Amino acid sequence: MDFAGERLRHWQQTLSAFDAESGWAFGAGAGRFAWVYSANAAPADRVSRYRWQDGSKASLRLTAGQRVEDGELLRMTQRIDAAPPGLSLILKARNDEDVLLLAEVCHKHILSRGACHSQRITLRANPDGWREHRIHLGGQGELDRRPLQFALALAKAKDSALITDLSLKGRDGVELLRNGDFRQGLRHWLSSSEKWHTPWHTQHIGLHLLFEQGLFGLAIGVSLWLLAMGRLLIGSARDHPLAPAVASGLVGFLIVGQFESLIDVPRLALLFFVLTALGLGLRAPPPPPIPKSNPTP
């Protein structure tokens, strides 16, 4: 499907999920989009999930969704400082059925991967207890480009497994992972999906406000934006030196926001609300005083 058709389909599914939540007046609440969308998505769009479990042994529960192409995998990732030769991963797993596990160390900048040491292995069913697995990630040379990232994912649809006690070392024996036993929860770990982003974002700033804050929140957000733009363009702030820059920033947010959520990212949300506050608060400086002329004798 083309880009426009895929985006329209996603917006329709978002509204359907929102309608199922019955939150038109005040919305579904901040940060609830991914959960609501996943709970109401079509089976083919069910996403992979992860959950930290603190029972008799702290562990990570990975559950694969339906879409498990390489770029659509949900990876649990961690930045590492080095990738020496002879990389080997040791972990303990508990799974009711055979699962296909992907482990990799890659040069990675944001979502762009470079050279990798990776391996896919089948973890045999072991429902009654923990079983230790050793995975050789291959590669005789060191990955010398930075930044480096370790990633773990389930690579077969509907697979599920408990994982703990991860240890990643090269031939030098230096531990590269932090919190591999998950005793500190998910500290140092971050989930990542490289290409399939729609289950985590509305991908429209207005739709995002509607989903989280409802019609009231959308009305307030639009009103504040219009009021700020009015002051910056034709109101009391139009002669302020910062007015052109602030107005351009707010217009830019609106344009990009037609295709991205933007304000579901904390730093971008802070920037947007700071710009809006500036637009609402700026006042043009008073004109310089007219110098008094000395009377002629």
Secondary structure as UniProt FT lines:
FT   HELIX           3..21
FT   TURN            24..26
FT   TURN            30..31
FT   HELIX           33..40
FT   HELIX           43..45
FT   STRAND          49..54
FT   STRAND          58..63
FT   HELIX           70..72
FT   STRAND          75..80
FT   STRAND          88..94
FT   STRAND          99..109
FT   TURN            110..111
FT   STRAND          112..123
FT   TURN            127..128
FT   STRAND          131..136
FT   STRAND          148..154
FT   TURN            157..158
FT   STRAND          160..169
FT   TURN            171..172
FT   TURN            180..181
FT   TURN            183..188
FT   STRAND          190..192
FT   HELIX           198..200
FT   HELIX           205..233
FT   TURN            236..239
FT   TURN            241..242
FT   HELIX           243..256
FT   TURN            257..259
FT   TURN            263..264
FT   HELIX           266..281
//
